[in-house]
Amino acid sequence: MVMLFWKSIRSWEITRLTEDWYEYQEEAAEFFRSLGLEAKTNTIVRGVRTTHDIDVLVKSQYAGFEVTWIVECKYWNSRVSKLHVLGLREIVSDTGADRGIMLAEKGFQSGAAEAATLTNVHLTSLADVRYAASDEVFGMRLSELYDRIEKCRDRYWSITKETRIEHGLRPDVFENGYSGANIITLAEDLLRKGFRGVYPFETNHLYRHAVNAFPAVIESAGVLFAHLEPLIRELEQRLDDCFVVLVDKK
């Protein structure tokens, strides 16, 4: 009778922890959705070597550009070890994801923190990431914007001046109009300031005046992202349209 009682208690604890874990996953997914990201729970992702069960798969869709984050949820009563961080690093590498995020409310062992240092795996908790959303999440998104604007730079300067003028990527000499070069310079300058993490800061750059309604002061990483992302997305779209025409002409 006593043995059956303890088995019943243990079964109840496992069920409760499982339910709490699922709820934790859903809360994490809902948080990322609240930031305008696509988030799915309990998905299977195929990597180069094998398939992986993912707690939360987060994606951002842009014009010709996709960002993928793999989120692991550790709703445990103990701190997460180094082995689990190394495991997430392997999953990120095998799937080609842009970033891995491990959420754990009880924290991480010292070895786990060391295993994540200077990698694209980020250790935090849902409580902390909610509290510091503008710093933690938008800080990561600023890194993505920098990658995107660097791709734009390479594509932009691979096109002749005449082609850029023809496709509205820059104005003709002595004329005013849209300038992809100005957008690239503005974005790079402001992102470098944003990476320092010191807010607020002034956007007192010469090229800011070429962008309508751009704020003179940036209050946070979230504000910076909100103003730069549409500019970069428009530049990506203009470049895509130009390259489609160039390919059709060949």
Summary of the structure (lengths in Angstrom):
residues: 250
radius of gyration: 22.7
end to end distance: 82.1
largest distance: 92.2
contacts: 731
relative contact order: 0.09
helix: 56%
strand: 19%
